[in-house]
Amino acid sequence: MTEEALEEIVEDEVSELEEAQNLAKEFENKFLRASAEMQNIQRRSNEERVTLVKYRSQDLAKKILPSLDNLERALAVEGLTDDVKKGLEMVQESLIAALKEEGVEEVPTETFDHNFHMAVQTVPADEDHDADSIVQVFQKGYLLHERLLRPAMVVVAQ
């Protein structure tokens, strides 16, 4: 073999080696990207699972709230016997306790916040009620953790 032929063989081998190294780098990049994508999918899946668990009782709570409102209205009726009133209060307390265990809380009603309250009526502000204060609550609002289930229906001083 001539020196020229040996150089050509060496160049071919070097070129094949470089090509193989480039291909290896390409596969390594693809692997790293696929691995990162799998980690992102797992992270998103875990976040979704946590959110689903946190808000799993949302639909049930929305269905129970009208019953709780009805219990409040029933307790406001005049002429109830003490036994009936006590029974209604016990049912109301147990519903409220069950909702609290699931993370449901009443919306605070000190000052008007359009994120949590629905103004169904306004009245002029006076000495007793500053502007943007809530004068009356028609229907209580509720939160599930930080998510609004139902806004409070209120009368606001303007």
C-alpha positions in Angstrom: 0.0 0.0 0.0 1.1 3.4 -0.8 1.3 6.3 1.5 -1.4 8.0 -0.4 -3.8 5.1 0.0 -3.1 4.9 3.7 -3.8 8.6 4.1 -7.1 8.2 2.2 -8.1 5.2 4.5 -7.2 7.3 7.6 -9.2 10.3 6.3 -12.2 8.0 5.6 -11.9 6.6 9.1 -11.6 10.0 10.7 -14.5 11.3 8.7 -16.6 8.2 9.7 -15.6 8.8 13.4 -16.6 12.5 13.2 -19.9 11.6 11.6 -20.5 9.0 14.3 -19.6 11.6 17.0 -22.0 14.1 15.4 -24.7 11.5 15.3 -24.0 10.6 18.9 -24.3 14.2 19.9 -27.6 14.6 18.0 -29.0 11.5 19.7 -27.8 12.8 23.1 -29.6 16.1 22.5 -32.8 14.3 21.5 -32.6 12.1 24.6 -32.0 15.1 26.9 -35.0 16.9 25.3 -37.2 13.8 25.6 -36.1 13.3 29.2 -36.9 17.0 30.0 -40.3 16.7 28.3 -41.1 13.6 30.3 -40.2 15.5 33.5 -42.4 18.4 32.5 -45.3 16.0 31.7 -44.9 14.3 35.2 -44.7 17.7 36.9 -47.9 19.0 35.1 -49.7 15.7 35.9 -48.8 16.0 39.6 -50.0 19.6 39.7 -53.3 18.7 38.0 -53.7 15.8 40.4 -53.2 18.1 43.4 -55.6 20.6 42.0 -58.2 17.9 41.4 -57.9 16.7 44.9 -58.0 20.2 46.3 -61.2 21.1 44.5 -62.9 17.7 44.3 -65.8 18.8 46.4 -66.6 21.9 44.4 -69.7 20.5 42.6 -71.1 18.9 45.7 -70.7 22.2 47.7 -72.5 24.1 44.9 -75.4 21.7 45.2 -75.5 21.9 49.0 -75.4 25.7 49.3 -79.1 26.3 48.3 -80.1 23.8 51.0 -78.0 25.8 53.5 -79.8 29.0 52.4 -83.2 27.3 52.8 -82.2 26.3 56.4 -81.3 29.9 57.2 -84.7 31.1 55.8 -86.5 28.4 57.8 -84.7 29.5 61.0 -85.8 33.1 60.3 -89.5 32.2 60.3 -91.4 33.4 63.3 -93.4 31.0 65.5 -91.1 28.0 65.3 -91.2 25.8 68.4 -87.9 25.5 70.3 -87.6 21.8 69.4 -88.0 22.5 65.6 -85.7 25.5 65.8 -83.0 23.4 67.7 -83.3 20.6 65.1 -82.9 23.0 62.2 -79.9 24.6 63.9 -78.3 21.2 64.4 -78.7 20.4 60.7 -77.4 23.7 59.7 -74.3 23.4 62.0 -73.5 19.9 60.7 -73.7 21.1 57.1 -71.5 24.1 57.8 -69.0 21.9 59.7 -68.9 19.4 56.8 -68.4 22.2 54.3 -65.6 23.7 56.4 -63.8 20.3 56.5 -63.7 20.4 52.7 -62.3 23.9 52.7 -65.6 25.9 52.1 -65.8 29.2 53.8 -68.1 32.2 53.8 -67.1 35.2 51.8 -66.3 38.1 54.2 -68.8 40.9 53.9 -67.1 43.9 55.6 -66.3 46.0 52.5 -67.4 45.6 48.9 -65.0 43.7 46.6 -66.3 43.0 43.1 -64.2 39.8 43.0 -66.3 38.3 45.8 -69.6 40.3 45.9 -72.4 41.0 43.5 -74.1 44.3 44.1 -77.8 43.8 43.6 -78.7 47.2 44.9 -77.0 50.4 46.0 -78.1 53.0 48.6 -76.6 56.4 49.4 -73.7 56.4 51.9 -74.6 58.0 55.2 -73.1 58.4 58.8 -73.7 54.7 59.6 -72.4 53.3 56.2 -69.2 54.6 54.4 -68.9 54.4 50.7 -68.2 50.9 49.4 -69.4 49.3 52.6 -71.9 46.5 52.6 -75.3 47.5 54.1 -77.1 44.2 53.8 -76.4 40.7 52.6 -79.2 39.0 50.6 -77.4 35.8 50.0 -74.1 34.6 51.5 -71.2 33.9 49.2 -68.8 31.0 49.6 -65.1 30.2 48.7 -63.6 26.8 48.3 -60.0 27.4 49.4 -59.3 30.6 47.3 -61.7 29.8 44.5 -65.1 31.6 44.5 -68.0 29.1 44.5 -70.7 31.8 44.6 -70.5 35.5 45.1 -72.3 37.2 48.0 -75.4 39.1 46.8 -75.2 42.4 48.7 -76.5 46.0 49.0 -73.7 48.5 48.8 -73.5 52.1 50.1 -72.3 54.5 47.4 
